[in-house]
Amino acid sequence: MNHLSKPALTTQLLLGALLLTSCSSPSPFESLSAGGCSDTQQVAVEKHITGQINALSSQDWPKAYTYAAQSFQNSIQLEQFTAIIAAQYQMLIDNQGFTFKNCKITSSGVSQEVEVIDPRGDYLLLYRLEVEQLQLGIVAASVIEASEGLKT
């Protein structure tokens, strides 16, 4: 059995870590320019919001909360988050489907329109997301239009 000296083992571990990190794909949020989202940014944003909406519709509050931005979590506790969702965003809990619309990079992060279909009607929400350490986090969602059937 071969034994490596401590310096040789450390060197091999560092080289292995370097190889693993160099093979990973860069974050689609490394460089942000105002305007429409790139395809890879759009996919990442949709995946993030879908994860939260799915958790909300399952009423898995702790999981839904993990999709919120750290700045949001620092000011709003899980219990408050749950109460806000139950009081103001029932359409996300009861949704019968949702569609992604316009995605834009802004000076403060990302904005994404989401049309939500609910038994009571259709809602157009505007999600605002921050990029923190190259990771997305939801800061807010606002209802910008509600109707019995949004025209698309």
N, C-alpha and C positions, 0 to 999 in steps of 0.2 A: 504494500500500500504506500503510495507516494504522499508525502506531507510537504506542504508549501510553507515557506517561511512567512512570518507575519507580513513583512513588506510585499512579498510576492502575492500573497492572498489579497491584501488590500488593493494592489494594483489590478488584479483580475476582477475584483468586485467593482472597482471604479470603471474599468473598461466595459464590463457587462452593463452597468447602469447607463453609461454613455451611449452604448449601442441601442439599448432599449428606448432611451429618450429621443435619439436621433431618428428612429424609425417611426415615431408617433407623428400623426398629422398635426399640422399647426391648427390652432383655434381659428375658426372663421371670424373671430372678433379681435384678432391681433391688430388689424389696422381698420379703423372705421372712418368712412367718408360720408358726409351727409348725402342723402339721396335714397334711391330704392335699395332694398336688401339684395345681396347676391343670392344665387340659388342655394349655396351652402349655408348662408346665414338664415335664409327663409326656412330651410329644413330644420335647423337647430332651434329656431324660435317656435316653429310649429310643434316640434317634439316636446319642448319645454312646457308650452301652454297646454298641449294635449295631456301631458302627465298630470298637471294640476287639475284640469277639468275632470279627468277620469277619476282621480282621487276624491274630488268633491262629490261627484255623482255616486260614488261608493260610500260617501260620508266618512272617509278615512282622513280625518282632520289633521292628524300629525303628519301624514305623508303629503297632503296638499300644502301644508305650511312650509315644508322643505323647499318648495319651488319659489317661495317668496325671497326677495332680495335680503341680504344681511342687514341693510339699513332699515328695511321694513321690520324685520324680526327684532332688531334692537329697540324699536319703539312700540311694537304691538305684540303682546304675548299670545300664545296659542288660544287661550280662552276668549280673548277679545276678537281674534281672527275668526274663530268659530261663530261667535255672536254676530259679527259683521256679515259673514257669508249667509247665515241663516236669515238675517233680517233684510238684506239688500240684494242678494244674488241667488235667490231661489231658482232662477232660470238655469243656473249652472248645475245645481243639484238635480233638477228635474229634466235636464236637457234631453232632447230626442235626436240630437245631432248638432254638429257645428261645422262651419266652413270658414276657411281663412281667406281674407281679402288682402288689402294693401299692407305691405310691410315697408317701413322706412327707418333709415338710420337718422337720428337727430343729434343735436349737440349734447343732449342729456342721456342718450342711449338708443333704444329701439322702440318704435311704436308699431303695433300690429292690430289691425281690425279683424274681429271675429264675429261672424253671424251665428247666433245661437237660436235653435228651434226648440220651442218649449210648448207645452200644452196650452198655455195662455196666449201665445203669440210668438213673434220673432223679435229678436233683439240684436242690435248692432253694438258691440262693445269695442272700446279702444283700450288695449292693453299697453301699459308702459313698462318696459324692462330696462334694467341697468346691467352693465357689464362690469363685474367685479372680479378681478384676477382672472380675466378671460372666461368667466362663467356667467351665465345668464341668471337673473333673479327678477321676479315680478314685483314691481313697486305698486302698481295700481291697475284697476280695471274700471272703466266708466261706461255707463250706458249712454250712447250718443244718439240712439234712435230705437224706438219701440213701436211695433205695429202688429196688426193681425196677420200681416204677410208682407215682409219687406220686398220691395221690387229690386231685383238684381240685374 
